[in-house]
């Protein structure tokens, strides 16, 4: 009988992960989760100092290699340089987590076109550029995992969120298309669709009546998600356990999309 693989499916020892938006929020939480499983990580952020502090903390806590890299995901040249730097630092790129993102809220007639373009540029273009930058290295290795941060708002609607929902809907479709495109190269592309996590992005609305009614009130657990509660999905999709998944949306939303 063939030996059962068991828990080693989740062992990330010796592997390297690049996490955009990795200096805080869900990106940092997932980076820490991967480091706790043995992965070396690159934290990509426009705030290089913030990234350096986060990387040092990961190294001290988990003993794996963690480096900070200052870059803007909307810059084609900077994403190409990021991928090259990760390959040179680790000798491989096993995982890319596209976590960089922003949310600008408001009724459509109170938002500017620049507001809309800014959200699309970071959430959609940034995801595409970072993915394109690492794909040649993953193709050469004939292996890789790309995990996009979509959202439950890429699956369902919410008023006063046209920039964000549009961007995350695009990420959902990008994930499906890229998953089909890269599957033959043994590169798995999937997405996590988080529900209402209490990140820096959501702190400004945490105590509003809208949040209580339409966000917290819409979850089966009746609360915001804790940052560490995203780690399991991030580790799963980054590991060998997700080798048969292509173009999947993994919801981590306390039942929001099930209600």
Buried (B, 14 or more C-beta within 10 A) or exposed (E): EEEEEEEEEBBBEEBBBBBBBBBBBBBBBBBBBBBBBBBBBBBBBBEBEBBBEBBEBBBEEBEBBBBBBBBBBBBEEBBBBBBBBBBEBBEBBBBBBBBBBBBBBEEEEEBEEEBBEBBBBBBBBBBBBBBBBBBBBBBEBEBBBBBBBBBBBBBBEBEBBBBBBBBBBBBBEBBBEBBEEBEEBBBBBBBBBBBBBBBEBBEEBBEEEEBBEBBBEBBEEEEBBEBEBBBBBBBBBBBBBBEEBBBBBBBBBBEBBEE
